[in-house]
Amino acid sequence: MKLIGNIIWLVFGGFITAMEYFAAGVAMMITIIGIPFGIQSFKLGLLALWPFGTKVLPSTDLPGGCLLTLFNLIWLVLFGFWIALTHLLFGILLFLTILGIPFANQHFKLAGLALWPFGKNRLI
């Protein structure tokens, strides 16, 4: 069932969403300061490419603290709020149909990650 959901997701917008994340990641990688943000954009793009059956948990191998909080705040102000708002809008629209509910849940998962992505790992 996960495979079918991922294929439908990929055909009906998942590929475009992932390409947007990848393009943003490349644009952020232009400067040295933007490299961590570009890496996070690539991670979100991979998740947007194949979201069903993927769990995202807090990272245990990264040091937490002030640096991750600072990066998350910068991400939230510059990128995260608008990305999350887009995912919320698509999630609400998909929730109006019965067939769209699983896809809406994936948009809500991506919206939460778009707000505060640093310190998270993707697990399959």
QUICOR-V503864 format. One line per field, one symbol per residue. ss: DSSP state (2 for helix, 1 for strand, 0 for the rest). psi: psi as a letter, one per 30 degrees, with the letter a starting at -180 (. if undefined). burial: 1 if it has 16 or more other C-alpha atoms within 10 Angstrom, else 0. A space follows every 10 residues. Layout:
ss->???
psi->???
burial->???
This chain:
ss->0222222222 2222222222 2222222200 0000222222 2222222220 0000111100 0000022222 2222222222 2222222222 2222200000 2222222222 2222200001 1110
psi->eeeeeeeeee ehfeeeeeee eeeeeeeffe leefeeeeee eeeeeeefei fkgkkklkkf fkkaaeeeee eeeeeeeeee eeeeeeeeee eeefffleff eeeeeeeeee eeefeifkgk kkk.
burial->0000011011 0001101111 1111110110 0000101111 1111111111 1100010000 0000000100 1110110011 1011101100 1101100000 1111111111 1111111111 1000
